Amino acid sequence: MQDVLRRFVCVRLDGRQSPENAALKNEYGPVILGNVQNRIVSPTGENLAALPVHFATDRLVRYLHDWSAVYPGVDEPGVSDRPLPYVASTHQALNVAACDARLLVVIVVGDDDATAGLEALARPLAWWPEFAGRFHFSAARSGDPTLATVTGPPRPPAPSLCLVEPDAFGMAGRMVSAFVPGVGLDRVLAAARAALAGHAAGFRNLTVVEKFQLHTELGERPWSYA
């Protein structure tokens, strides 16, 4: 499955984020009664086909192979040349990470800071086989209000790279560790492994009823995509 998925670029659209996203959702939908609609789109934006969610894994792999053969693409770049798969905003990234039960890597920069050095530290967390698919990524200015919802040790001054564990519903997060430019890659990788192990040990696989009950216990909080 991983081999064939590397031939695709995965894009997640939330129509509530902006008028542009709403228009794209309508174009590539339809979305019926709020249900997610997965589509296969060509490199030129052509709406090709639905991506079935009820296929058995082996049948889904064959289906994806058939489409990737139509658009074979070019050779995959090396890890050092691949961009980070940023979610559009840290606000959304925290929510998406909670929904996917993943950790979040946040690159925090000041008004004039470049992200290049920190991105080099983060790329292995996105593309090495050991870590691929286990983190979401976002970039934030130091004044981003979403960062105020992240508790834990004091965040170092920007620029910095932070590993964040979202709460159950993506309304807040806990900073697991943070690094400034110049830190060794081995320290980042060791922290990532420890964060993943801690996250897995504390993960609760709740039923839908249990999730609603937990949401009720936590209480209503002002959190929206407006």
C-alpha positions as CSV (number, residue, x, y, z in Angstrom):
1,M,0.0,0.0,0.0
2,Q,2.8,2.5,0.9
3,D,4.5,1.9,-2.4
4,V,1.5,2.9,-4.5
5,L,0.5,5.8,-2.2
6,R,3.9,7.4,-2.9
7,R,2.7,7.9,-6.4
8,F,-0.1,10.2,-5.2
9,V,-0.2,13.6,-3.5
10,C,-2.8,13.5,-0.7
11,V,-4.7,16.8,-0.2
12,R,-7.3,17.4,2.5
13,L,-9.9,20.1,1.9
14,D,-12.1,21.7,4.6
15,G,-14.7,23.8,2.9
16,R,-15.1,25.9,6.0
17,Q,-11.6,27.2,5.9
18,S,-12.0,29.6,3.0
19,P,-14.3,30.4,0.0
20,E,-11.6,28.9,-2.3
21,N,-11.8,25.6,-0.4
22,A,-15.6,25.7,-0.5
23,A,-15.5,26.1,-4.2
24,L,-13.0,23.2,-4.6
25,K,-15.1,21.0,-2.4
26,N,-18.2,21.6,-4.6
27,E,-16.1,21.0,-7.7
28,Y,-14.6,17.8,-6.6
29,G,-17.5,16.6,-4.5
30,P,-20.3,16.0,-4.3
31,V,-20.4,15.9,-0.5
32,I,-23.7,14.5,0.6
33,L,-25.1,15.2,4.1
34,G,-21.6,16.1,5.3
35,N,-20.0,12.7,4.4
36,V,-16.4,12.8,3.2
37,Q,-15.9,12.3,-0.5
38,N,-12.5,11.1,-1.7
39,R,-11.6,11.8,-5.3
40,I,-8.7,11.1,-7.7
41,V,-7.7,14.3,-9.5
42,S,-5.2,14.6,-12.4
43,P,-2.1,16.8,-12.2
44,T,-4.0,19.4,-14.3
45,G,-7.0,19.4,-11.9
46,E,-9.3,17.1,-13.9
47,N,-11.8,15.4,-11.7
48,L,-11.2,11.8,-12.7
49,A,-13.0,9.3,-10.4
50,A,-14.2,8.6,-6.9
51,L,-11.8,6.8,-4.5
52,P,-13.8,3.9,-3.1
53,V,-13.6,3.5,0.7
54,H,-15.3,0.0,0.8
55,F,-12.6,-1.9,-1.2
56,A,-10.6,-4.6,0.4
57,T,-6.9,-3.6,0.6
58,D,-5.7,-5.7,-2.3
59,R,-8.4,-4.5,-4.6
60,L,-7.8,-0.8,-3.6
61,V,-4.1,-1.3,-4.3
62,R,-4.9,-2.6,-7.8
63,Y,-7.3,0.3,-8.4
64,L,-4.6,2.9,-7.4
65,H,-2.0,1.1,-9.5
66,D,-4.2,1.4,-12.5
67,W,-4.6,5.2,-12.1
68,S,-0.9,5.7,-11.3
69,A,0.0,3.9,-14.6
70,V,-2.1,6.5,-16.5
71,Y,0.0,9.3,-14.8
72,P,3.4,7.8,-14.1
73,G,5.0,11.0,-13.0
74,V,8.7,11.5,-12.6
75,D,11.4,9.9,-10.4
76,E,10.8,10.5,-6.7
77,P,13.2,13.1,-5.3
78,G,15.5,12.3,-2.4
79,V,14.5,13.0,1.2
80,S,16.6,16.2,1.3
81,D,14.7,17.6,-1.7
82,R,11.2,16.9,-0.7
83,P,9.0,19.6,0.7
84,L,7.3,19.1,4.1
85,P,3.6,18.2,3.8
86,Y,2.3,21.2,5.7
87,V,-1.4,21.5,6.8
88,A,-2.8,24.9,5.8
89,S,-2.7,26.3,9.4
90,T,-1.6,25.3,12.8
91,H,-5.2,25.7,14.0
92,Q,-6.4,23.1,11.4
93,A,-3.2,20.9,11.9
94,L,-3.9,20.5,15.6
95,N,-7.5,19.4,14.8
96,V,-6.5,17.0,12.0
97,A,-3.7,15.5,14.1
98,A,-6.2,14.7,16.8
99,C,-8.6,13.2,14.3
100,D,-5.9,11.0,12.9
101,A,-4.4,10.1,16.3
102,R,-1.0,11.5,15.3
103,L,1.6,13.9,16.7
104,L,2.1,17.3,15.3
105,V,5.4,18.9,14.3
106,V,5.2,22.7,14.4
107,I,8.0,24.9,13.0
108,V,7.7,28.3,14.8
109,V,9.3,31.3,13.2
110,G,9.4,35.0,13.9
111,D,8.5,37.7,11.3
112,D,12.0,37.5,9.6
113,D,13.0,34.0,10.3
114,A,13.6,31.4,7.6
115,T,12.5,27.8,8.1
116,A,15.2,26.1,6.0
117,G,17.4,24.9,8.8
118,L,14.4,23.6,10.8
119,E,12.8,22.0,7.8
120,A,16.0,20.0,7.3
121,L,15.6,18.6,10.8
122,A,11.9,17.8,10.2
123,R,12.2,16.1,6.8
124,P,13.3,12.7,8.2
125,L,10.1,12.8,10.4
126,A,8.1,13.1,7.2
127,W,9.9,10.9,4.8
128,W,12.0,8.3,6.5
129,P,10.2,4.9,6.5
130,E,10.4,4.7,10.3
131,F,8.4,7.9,10.7
132,A,6.5,8.4,7.4
133,G,2.7,8.9,8.0
134,R,3.1,9.3,11.8
135,F,3.3,13.1,12.1
136,H,1.4,16.0,10.7
137,F,3.2,19.3,10.0
138,S,2.5,23.0,10.2
139,A,4.4,26.3,10.2
140,A,3.4,29.1,12.6
141,R,4.4,32.6,13.3
142,S,5.4,33.1,17.0
143,G,2.3,35.1,17.6
144,D,-0.1,32.5,16.2
145,P,-3.0,32.3,18.7
146,T,-3.2,28.5,18.4
147,L,0.2,28.3,20.1
148,A,-1.4,29.7,23.2
149,T,-3.5,26.5,23.5
150,V,-0.3,24.4,23.7
151,T,0.7,23.7,27.3
152,G,3.8,22.1,28.7
153,P,7.4,23.3,29.1
154,P,8.2,26.9,28.1
155,R,8.5,27.2,24.3
156,P,11.9,28.4,23.2
157,P,12.1,31.7,21.3
158,A,11.5,31.5,17.5
159,P,12.7,29.9,15.4
160,S,12.1,26.5,16.9
161,L,10.8,23.1,16.1
162,C,8.2,21.7,18.5
163,L,6.7,18.2,18.9
164,V,3.1,18.6,20.1
165,E,0.6,16.0,21.2
166,P,-3.0,17.1,20.5
167,D,-5.8,16.5,23.0
168,A,-8.6,14.2,22.2
169,F,-10.5,16.7,20.1
170,G,-7.8,19.0,18.7
171,M,-8.9,21.9,20.9
172,A,-5.5,22.2,22.7
173,G,-2.2,20.4,22.8
174,R,0.8,19.5,25.0
175,M,4.4,20.3,23.9
176,V,6.5,17.1,24.2
177,S,9.8,18.7,23.3
178,A,11.3,21.6,21.3
179,F,14.5,22.4,19.6
180,V,16.3,25.4,18.2
181,P,18.4,25.6,15.0
182,G,21.8,23.9,15.3
183,V,20.6,20.9,17.4
184,G,21.8,17.6,16.2
185,L,19.5,15.4,14.1
186,D,20.1,12.5,16.5
187,R,18.5,14.4,19.3
188,V,15.4,15.2,17.2
189,L,15.0,11.6,16.1
190,A,15.4,10.3,19.7
191,A,12.8,12.8,20.9
192,A,10.5,11.8,18.1
193,R,10.8,8.1,18.9
194,A,10.1,8.7,22.6
195,A,7.1,10.9,21.7
196,L,5.6,8.3,19.5
197,A,6.1,5.6,22.1
198,G,4.5,7.8,24.8
199,H,1.6,8.7,22.5
200,A,0.9,5.0,21.6
201,A,1.1,4.0,25.3
202,G,-1.5,6.5,26.3
203,F,-3.8,6.2,23.3
204,R,-7.4,5.2,24.0
205,N,-9.3,3.5,21.2
206,L,-12.8,4.8,22.1
207,T,-16.1,3.9,20.6
208,V,-18.4,6.6,19.2
209,V,-20.5,6.6,22.3
210,E,-17.4,6.9,24.5
211,K,-16.1,9.8,22.4
212,F,-19.4,11.7,22.8
213,Q,-19.3,11.0,26.5
214,L,-15.8,12.3,26.8
215,H,-16.7,15.4,24.8
216,T,-19.5,16.1,27.2
217,E,-17.3,15.6,30.2
218,L,-14.7,18.1,28.8
219,G,-17.4,20.6,28.3
220,E,-18.1,23.0,25.5
221,R,-15.2,25.2,24.4
222,P,-15.2,28.1,21.9
223,W,-13.5,26.3,18.9
224,S,-14.5,26.8,15.3
225,Y,-13.1,27.1,11.8
226,A,-14.6,30.6,11.3
